[in-house]
Amino acid sequence: MTPFAAKVRALRRARGVSQKEMAAALGVSPAYLSALEHGRRSPPNWAMVQKIIGYFNVIWDEADEMQRLAELSHPRVVVDTAGLPATATALANLLARNIAELEEGDLERLYAALLDILEEKRKKTESGG
């Protein structure tokens, strides 16, 4: 399941709406919506994300969050390490081979650590260092 799929499913269930009802309201098939919720489809395009946001009547921060989650929700990721150090290729392959073995807490720690590293780099770049 992708982050966007998890959010859509949680909103749909919280509102007591079936996939069939939601699919009809959005003008898509129940099979499409099911595949989207299970992460077997690429994330929806901007227009479909907007329809889903409108369907749930979410605004402001929650709508921005849904758009961000859609952008982070490609179920099949390609990591191009051509031209990067060997460590980049080793890291990408290590993660690809082992991601299914990691528990949710492990994944959260890795994700948070990478976000911290990227934030440090951003701050260093902004400060001219």
Secondary structure, DSSP 8 states (H G I E B T S, - for coil): --HHHHHHHHHHHHTT--HHHHHHHHTS-HHHHHHHHTT-S----HHHHHHHHHHHT--HHHHHHHHHHHHT--SS-----TTS-HHHHHHHHHHHHHGGGS-HHHHHHHHHHHHHHHHHHHHHHHTT-
